[in-house]
Amino acid sequence: MRWEVWLAYFAACWVIAVSPGSGAVLSMSHGLSYGLRKTSTTILGLQTGLVIILLIAGGGLGALLLASEEAFMVVKTIGALYLIYLGVQQWRARVETDADAAPGAARVAVMSPRRRFVTGLLTNVTNPKGIIFMVAVLPQFIDPAHALGPQLAILAATMVFVDLIVMHGYALLASRMQGLFRNARAVRWQNRFFGSVLMAVGAALFFVRRHHA
């Protein structure tokens, strides 16, 4: 891969990562609820899903998926329903009163590490917008005259590096606001806000269209 091609891809990765999406919403939601350290597990799941999507697109399966109206509809529906499900779960999340803290103080029931990882993984891997983007953009940075495997490895490592920084940035900013959400009422409104955003993002996926040849 030529140096100038990689630099262009590196810049594109920052634009992609910073753009608000379901991954950013999830990182901020978990950062505010659980803190930065625990949210790292969620972000690791997001990166795993991101690599899977990149490999699907780079291996040509993404193009085949977009060529089939039925297959694309299945992926889109699963992705939309999953984000709506996450939103409902966030809206209804149990708020626990902290007996050792000041009166009225509360905390959110923490997901297990495995559940946080799987939540991040499925959030990215079921996102049809990610598949569309990868199929549209990735080929521009792949040289058909060279082996595909090493190029995909470089592209995947670059994207994960950038996305790790950005998602942890979102989570850090959100975690710094934890002090504002100490009482039960504030925690409930926090859950309802992020739950509503996730449901809105999920509903918006129903309007995503595949690219026609």
C-alpha positions as CSV (number, residue, x, y, z in Angstrom):
1,M,0.0,0.0,0.0
2,R,1.4,3.4,-1.0
3,W,2.0,5.9,1.7
4,E,-0.2,8.6,0.2
5,V,-3.1,6.1,-0.1
6,W,-2.7,5.1,3.6
7,L,-2.7,8.8,4.6
8,A,-6.0,9.4,2.7
9,Y,-7.5,6.3,4.4
10,F,-6.2,7.5,7.8
11,A,-7.9,10.8,7.3
12,A,-11.2,9.1,6.2
13,C,-11.1,6.9,9.3
14,W,-11.2,10.0,11.6
15,V,-14.1,11.5,9.7
16,I,-16.0,8.2,9.9
17,A,-15.2,7.6,13.6
18,V,-16.1,11.2,14.8
19,S,-19.4,11.2,12.9
20,P,-22.2,10.4,15.4
21,G,-23.7,7.0,15.1
22,S,-24.9,4.1,17.1
23,G,-21.4,3.2,18.3
24,A,-20.9,6.8,19.6
25,V,-24.3,6.8,21.3
26,L,-23.5,3.4,23.0
27,S,-20.1,4.6,24.1
28,M,-21.5,7.7,25.7
29,S,-24.4,5.9,27.3
30,H,-22.1,3.3,28.9
31,G,-19.5,5.9,29.8
32,L,-22.1,7.9,31.7
33,S,-23.6,4.8,33.3
34,Y,-20.6,2.7,34.1
35,G,-17.5,4.9,33.8
36,L,-14.6,4.8,31.3
37,R,-12.9,1.6,32.5
38,K,-16.0,-0.6,32.3
39,T,-17.0,0.9,28.9
40,S,-13.7,-0.2,27.4
41,T,-15.2,-3.7,27.2
42,T,-18.1,-2.3,25.3
43,I,-15.7,-0.5,22.9
44,L,-13.7,-3.7,22.4
45,G,-16.9,-5.3,21.2
46,L,-17.6,-2.4,18.9
47,Q,-14.1,-2.9,17.4
48,T,-14.6,-6.6,16.9
49,G,-17.8,-5.9,15.0
50,L,-16.0,-3.2,13.0
51,V,-13.3,-5.7,11.9
52,I,-16.0,-8.3,10.9
53,I,-17.8,-5.7,8.8
54,L,-14.5,-4.6,7.2
55,L,-13.6,-8.2,6.4
56,I,-17.0,-8.9,4.9
57,A,-16.8,-5.8,2.7
58,G,-13.2,-6.5,1.7
59,G,-13.8,-10.1,0.9
60,G,-16.6,-9.3,-1.5
61,L,-19.4,-10.7,0.6
62,G,-20.7,-7.2,1.3
63,A,-21.2,-6.5,-2.4
64,L,-23.1,-9.8,-2.7
65,L,-25.3,-8.8,0.3
66,L,-26.1,-5.5,-1.3
67,A,-26.9,-7.2,-4.6
68,S,-29.7,-9.1,-2.9
69,E,-32.8,-7.1,-1.9
70,E,-34.0,-9.9,0.5
71,A,-30.6,-10.4,2.2
72,F,-30.2,-6.6,2.7
73,M,-33.7,-6.3,4.1
74,V,-33.0,-9.1,6.6
75,V,-29.8,-7.4,7.8
76,K,-31.4,-4.0,7.9
77,T,-34.4,-5.2,9.9
78,I,-32.2,-7.1,12.4
79,G,-30.0,-4.1,12.9
80,A,-32.9,-1.7,13.4
81,L,-34.8,-4.0,15.8
82,Y,-31.6,-4.7,17.8
83,L,-31.0,-0.9,18.3
84,I,-34.7,-0.4,19.2
85,Y,-34.4,-3.3,21.7
86,L,-31.3,-1.7,23.2
87,G,-33.1,1.6,23.5
88,V,-36.1,-0.1,25.3
89,Q,-33.7,-1.9,27.6
90,Q,-31.9,1.4,28.4
91,W,-35.2,3.2,29.0
92,R,-36.3,0.5,31.4
93,A,-32.9,0.0,33.1
94,R,-33.1,-0.7,36.8
95,V,-31.9,2.1,39.0
96,E,-30.4,0.9,42.3
97,T,-30.3,3.0,45.5
98,D,-26.8,3.2,47.0
99,A,-27.3,2.6,50.7
100,D,-23.8,3.8,51.5
101,A,-24.1,7.1,49.8
102,A,-26.0,10.2,50.5
103,P,-29.8,10.0,50.7
104,G,-31.4,9.8,47.3
105,A,-28.1,8.7,45.6
106,A,-28.5,6.0,43.0
107,R,-26.5,4.0,40.5
108,V,-27.4,2.0,37.4
109,A,-27.3,-1.8,37.6
110,V,-24.0,-2.7,35.7
111,M,-24.1,-5.2,32.8
112,S,-21.7,-8.1,33.0
113,P,-18.5,-7.7,31.0
114,R,-19.6,-10.4,28.5
115,R,-22.9,-8.6,27.9
116,R,-21.2,-5.3,27.4
117,F,-18.9,-6.9,24.9
118,V,-21.7,-8.6,23.0
119,T,-23.8,-5.4,23.0
120,G,-20.9,-3.5,21.3
121,L,-20.2,-6.4,18.9
122,L,-23.8,-6.7,17.7
123,T,-24.3,-2.9,17.5
124,N,-21.7,-2.7,14.8
125,V,-22.0,-6.0,13.0
126,T,-25.8,-5.6,12.5
127,N,-25.5,-2.0,11.2
128,P,-26.3,-2.0,7.4
129,K,-25.0,1.6,7.1
130,G,-21.6,0.3,8.0
131,I,-21.8,-2.4,5.3
132,I,-22.9,0.1,2.7
133,F,-20.1,2.5,3.6
134,M,-17.4,-0.2,3.6
135,V,-18.5,-1.6,0.3
136,A,-18.6,1.9,-1.2
137,V,-15.3,3.2,0.2
138,L,-13.0,0.3,0.9
139,P,-12.3,-0.6,-2.8
140,Q,-10.8,2.8,-3.4
141,F,-8.0,2.0,-1.0
142,I,-7.2,-1.5,-2.2
143,D,-4.7,-2.2,-5.0
144,P,-5.8,-5.2,-7.0
145,A,-2.2,-5.7,-8.2
146,H,-1.1,-6.7,-4.6
147,A,-2.2,-9.4,-2.2
148,L,-5.6,-8.6,-0.5
149,G,-4.8,-10.0,2.9
150,P,-2.0,-7.7,4.0
151,Q,-3.9,-4.7,2.7
152,L,-7.0,-5.7,4.7
153,A,-4.9,-6.1,7.8
154,I,-3.4,-2.6,7.4
155,L,-6.9,-1.1,6.8
156,A,-8.4,-2.9,9.7
157,A,-5.6,-2.0,12.1
158,T,-5.8,1.6,11.1
159,M,-9.6,1.9,11.5
160,V,-9.5,0.1,14.9
161,F,-6.7,2.4,16.1
162,V,-8.7,5.5,15.2
163,D,-12.0,4.2,16.4
164,L,-10.6,3.1,19.8
165,I,-9.3,6.7,20.4
166,V,-12.6,8.3,19.3
167,M,-14.9,5.9,21.2
168,H,-12.9,6.2,24.4
169,G,-13.0,10.0,23.9
170,Y,-16.8,9.9,23.8
171,A,-16.9,7.6,26.8
172,L,-14.5,9.8,28.7
173,L,-16.5,12.9,28.1
174,A,-19.6,11.2,29.2
175,S,-18.0,9.7,32.3
176,R,-16.9,13.1,33.5
177,M,-20.6,14.0,33.8
178,Q,-21.3,11.2,36.2
179,G,-21.3,13.6,39.1
180,L,-24.4,15.3,37.7
181,F,-26.4,12.1,37.7
182,R,-26.2,10.9,41.3
183,N,-29.8,10.8,42.3
184,A,-32.4,8.3,41.1
185,R,-34.5,10.8,39.1
186,A,-31.4,12.1,37.2
187,V,-30.3,8.5,36.4
188,R,-33.8,7.6,35.1
189,W,-33.8,10.7,32.8
190,Q,-30.3,9.8,31.6
191,N,-31.5,6.3,30.7
192,R,-34.6,7.6,29.0
193,F,-32.6,10.1,26.9
194,F,-30.1,7.6,25.6
195,G,-32.8,4.9,25.3
196,S,-34.8,7.3,23.1
197,V,-31.7,8.2,21.0
198,L,-31.0,4.5,20.4
199,M,-34.6,3.8,19.4
200,A,-34.5,6.8,17.0
201,V,-31.3,5.6,15.4
202,G,-32.8,2.1,15.1
203,A,-36.0,3.5,13.5
204,A,-33.9,5.5,11.1
205,L,-32.2,2.3,9.8
206,F,-35.6,1.2,8.3
207,F,-35.1,4.0,5.8
208,V,-31.6,3.0,4.7
209,R,-31.6,1.9,1.1
210,R,-29.0,-0.3,-0.6
211,H,-27.0,0.9,-3.6
212,H,-28.3,-0.3,-6.9
213,A,-25.9,-1.4,-9.6
